[in-house]
Amino acid sequence: ISINAAPLLDEHGEVTGGIGTFMDVTQRRKSIQHKDEFISVASHELRTPVTTLQASLQLLSRMKDNPSNVMLPKLIDQANKSLNRVSVLIEDLLNATKMTDGQLHLIKTPTTLSGLLQDCCNHVLTGHTHYLTTSGDMELQANIDADKIEQVITNLVNNAIKYAPNSQEILVNIAREGNFAKISITDKGQGIPPEKLPYLFDRYYRVDSSGKQYSGLGLGLYICAEIVKRHNGDIGADSHLGQGSTFWFTLPLN
Ligand code: ADP
């Protein structure tokens, strides 16, 4: 509680009373605490790839007189990956701010969903041993902002790769449900405890908030949910612990 007090004076300057205000600042304190925690997580997440990038560049600069060094391609690859990670984190931070400020503008065009899925999954899976099995209705079209929906698919497939490192198959299904197309992405990874499912799409939410096993800001699914909601669709997750998870979203059909 924050307390403020001021004396009440009469015309001769004599104290005749006082005014006190009591304000409950618990919420404000909590909000500052959450912000501090988030800044600490975000700084840590950014520092890790930046440190790797610095180390790779230092080694590369020592090798500049020896371009045939066998380590060269590996170091360049490492530097690229680290830089990529930094730019994904920055993009997520900027996107999350945009969503909160209501600045998400959509440019919609009629799009064949299977084509969009194939294109962006091919892109995401490059360099990974995971592979995709696609099934369902390949003809479905929806009026969507293809770039934004690509971002949703990319996030979900990236999560399937990240949280199912030992199971290479990712299943993608496109199905018609009434006037909606339902896109589901299934992995056979670790799964999610049922009591955590309701919070997955909350901003900053992470199942393992310690970040010990997997890094992340807990923004990816929040961004997906905001984009899908703006398309008047729905998003959700089903999961069985130890067996895998299905993330799905719907989009109104043309
Ligand atoms: P991040 O991956 O950066 O933590 P997300 O918003 O993408 O943030 O995901 C929120 C949380 O949901 C993750 O921390 C993870 O615990 C859980 N999660 C997301 N996708 C999967 C998945 N395919 N399998 C298991 N857990 C997942």
Boltz pocket constraint, residues with backbone or C-beta under 6 A from the ligand:
constraints:
  - pocket:
      binder: B
      contacts: [[A, 155], [A, 156], [A, 159], [A, 160], [A, 163], [A, 164], [A, 187], [A, 189], [A, 190], [A, 191], [A, 192], [A, 200], [A, 202], [A, 205], [A, 206], [A, 207], [A, 208], [A, 215], [A, 216], [A, 217], [A, 218], [A, 219], [A, 220], [A, 221], [A, 222], [A, 245]]
      max_distance: 6.0
